[in-house]
Amino acid sequence: MTFTVAALYRFASFADPAMLRQPLLDICAGHGIKGTLLLACEGVNGTIAGSETGIAAVIDHIRALPDCAALDVKYSTAAEMPFQRMKVRLKKEIVTMKVPGLDPAREAAPYVDPTDWNALVDDPDTVLIDTRNAFEVGYGSFAGAIDPGTKSFGDFPDWWRANAGRFAGKRVAMFCTGGIRCEKSTAFLRHEGVEDVVHLKGGILAYLEQVPEADSRWHGNCFVFDERVSVGHGLVEAGEKA
């Protein structure tokens, strides 16, 4: 059996995330779905795996939640179930940055489609910033991208404030695994006064899925948060670093 893997997120306004938790657990249990979903007042985030029909049922359930019809989902496959259990956790943030007052649903910077991303990678007047942590960057990144060397996403604001002067007058293009961290990091940059900032729509996963390897500016693999460890072009399971 081949398992369908769905990486998903949506910044939305949930008045009472705790009320959403048990119904989500129930539908996942009913379809044999495993993985982790995070719920917060700002939305939902996570990765789940199971049968194609089971995943479809859970995605339909999440899309029916308030402001989640446009849920961002990226699909891939795994030869074995990549999770041990199903968890739905209540959090303060669906991706932790610890900067109050951000509203990524309304304040995130414009997207750049994966098929248009190479032009930014090749542009000497564009600063390409990898918003992932140093461990993830160690598996692979885009040619010429800046690695902030952070241990966690929560370290990014301090790094930016210490280095912002280096990027004055440049366009800033940001990317992450599936797009969620860039929704928040670009909203943060706009709060910091950066006007010319964009980010990769759907993240690295969308790029590896849509851009042929022969045309790619990506080097290495992309770390993912399940037992596949990493994926390569075409979202093919790649495992540990060589």
Disulfide bonds with the S-S distance in Angstrom:
none
